[in-house]
Amino acid sequence: MREALALARRGIAVASPNPMVGAVIVDANGEVVGRGFHTYDGVKHAEVLAIEEAGERARGSTLYLNLEPCSHHGRTSPCADAVIAAGIKRVFAAMEDPNPQVNGQGIEKLRAARLDVHVGVLDDEACYLNEAFAKFARTKSPLVTLKAGMTLDGKIAPPPGDALTPIRSGSTGYWITGDAARAHVQELRHQMDAILVGVGTVIADDPLLTDRTGLPRRRRLLRVVLDSRLRLPLDSRLVKSVEDEDVIVFCAFAEEKRKAELERRGIRVCQVGMARHGGHPDLEHVLRKLGERNIVSLLIEGGANVNWVALENGLVDKVFLYYAPKILGGSHSIPLAGGRGFRNMDESAQVKNIRLHRFGEDFAVEGYLRDPYTE
């Protein structure tokens, strides 16, 4: 099963919007005779690829995979049918498919055909791997991860006009965390379909918001900007680096001339409703629109205002918060989340199922505000 999970991870950034699946077939002598993992463009599912590699040796064998075989017709025929036809006798699946179209039906079909089926081996690892798919399959909305780098006292930036270490010559930005933590941020971006910031972050920091791992992706990381009145600077690096319409701006007011200027540069402009409070685009509407584009996972790298809007409206599924051993202090340094804040501890956003990660002198807290499989 660990080998099946390792194969499944090869689908990171190339399987979305489908789940990441790996399959291993072992014959009666304990020899691995077939392996496969799914990529969206490759179309064929992991089980089918493994069966094709095994050939006749699949008959009487055992199949290990991290997700139950599908039982419905999509772009391919049901994998459960292929498993049965191949003569496989025993199946170990780490977890049931969270897709309501499947959700146990593949397992039922295998058992009805008298295969010996076991579910639950390394299910925690399997659930973690496909949590974004689970959320999207149930809700048609992306899994939202809020990421930030901050000091020990929860500050994401010094007072406006100040800086720590410049990011590059002429920039007003700065680094809080070290090289190892920032390298991991790129790995986190690589796992995502889209990244979102507010226009204030673009104006202040002029970021690129790209996946710089150099690893293969099926589609470019979609760069999303919340910009209520289309203030996005035309000379920003974001605008200058547009390729294949990989930047989309969500606005509440679309002045036609300004919209046309952005669209001439290859940027997609989408007008949505305004939030009830704050004068910004309705973030819940934005998430629905991203879901319609098959965006399964979204990383928020916003400033204090965007972070607060996402938290206040209960739209954050998980957090990945990087801490550096520094203390800024002061009442004017910028906190993780601005706004009015929650009024008491009972209202506060509760982070559960914590994982801690160490990056040199820095560390990160990974945790969940909502269960991707049930909430």
Secondary structure, 3 states (H helix, E strand, C coil): CHHHHHHHHCCCCCCCCCCCCEEEEECCCCCEEEEEECCCCCCCCHHHHHHHHHHHHHCCCEEEECCCCCCCCCCCCCHHHHHHHCCCCEEEECCCCCCCCCCCHHHHHHHHCCCEEEECCCHHHHHHHCHHHHHHHHHCCCEEEEEEEEECCCEEECCCCCCCECCCCCCCCCECCCHHHHHHHHHHHHCCCEEEEEHHHHHHHCCCCCCCCCCCCCCCCEEEEECCCCCCCCCCHHHHCCCCCCEEEEECCCCHHHHHHHHHCCCEEEECCECCCCCCECHHHHHHHHHHCCCCEEEECCCHHHHHHHHHCCCCCEEEEEEECCCCCCCCCEECCCCCCCCCCCCCCCCEEEEEEEECCEEEEEEECCCCCCC
